[in-house]
Amino acid sequence: MNREAAEKRGRGAETLACWYLRLTGWRILARRARVPGGEVDVIARRGRTLAFVEVKQRASIEAAAFALDQWRLRRVAVAAERLSKRYMRAGDDVRIDAIFIIPRRWPQHLVNVWQG
């Protein structure tokens, strides 16, 4: 798959993840937030929880889990640390989540996937 097609597919997966989050009570604060050293696909808030979300679209849950490696999570963690000052409120719980987008299945939301 060429880079342009992969980019388009990734944006589509992020859009599905955002709709899923909205339907489950989350408010989307930002998409594709980039800082030196990292990037976050979606930043969302529900109540006192601020989530930095990595989105993976693959053919199976196993393939999505394999794609969510420590290197990628570390980049999300760096971005979350640098962006949290902008989005965090006093008393917030901050976490890094993942959403897997698998064909013909509901999105799978994994909570607190980074314990760095």
N, C-alpha and C positions, 0 to 999 in steps of 0.2 A: 504494500500500500504506500502510495507516495505521501509526502509530508502534508500537502494541502488537503488530501482526503482524510488523513488522520486528524488534522486540526478541525475539520468540519464535523467529523464523528465525535470528537472530544467535546466540542461545543454543544452538540445535540445531547450528549450524555449529561453534561452539566445542566442543561435546561430541564431535562427530565428529573434530575436530582433536586433542582430548585422547586419544581412543582410538587414533588413528593414532600419535601420539607414544609412547604407552605400548607399543604393539605394536612400535615400532622402538627400544625400550630407554630411553626417557626417563621420568623421574619428574616428575609434575606437582606443582609447589610452590604455585601459586595460580592463580586464575581471576578475571578482571575486577578486577584490582588498580588502584585509583584513588588518585591524589594530585593536589594542586593543579597544574594545568597539563597533565595528561596521564592516560592510561589504557593499561593493557596487558591484552590479552585472556587470554593464558596465560603463565605463568612456568614454565619447565621446566629440569631438570638431567639431564645424562648425563655421568657421569664428572666431568671437570674443566671441562666446558662448561656455562655458565649462559646460557639463551636466553630473551629476551623476545620473545614471538611475537604478531604481528598476524594475525588470521584474517579472510579475505574469502570470502564465498560469493556467487557470481555465476553467470550462465548460461554463461559462456565464460571461458577463460583470459585472453583479451584484455580483457574487461570487468573481471575481477578485478585485472589489472595496472593498468588505468586508475584503478580505485578506490583503489589504493595510492599515493597522491600524496605529495609532499614535506610538505605540511601535516600529514597523518596520521602520517607517519613521524617528523616532528619531535615530535609529541605523545607518541608511543611512546618516543622517545629521552629526552625530559624525564622521563617516568615511570620509565624504566629507570635513569636516572642517580640519581633520588631513591630508588628502591627497591633498588638494587644493594647498598647498605650492609646491608640486612636479609637478603639472600639470598646474597651473594657470600662465598666463602672465599678464603683466601690462595692465590695461584697459579691461580685460575680464569681461563679465557678467557670473556669476556662478549661477547655479540653480540645483534643484533636480526634475527630471522627472520620469515618470513611463510609462512602456509599458505593455499593456495587450495582451496576446496571447490567443485567443479564437479559438476553432476548426472551420474550414471552413470560417474564416473571416480574413480580413487584420488586421495586428497588430494595436492596438489603442494607439497612443502616447499622453499621458497627460503631458502638459507642466507646470513646476513650481508648483509641488504638495505640497511642504513644505514651509510654511511661518514662520518658527520658528525663 
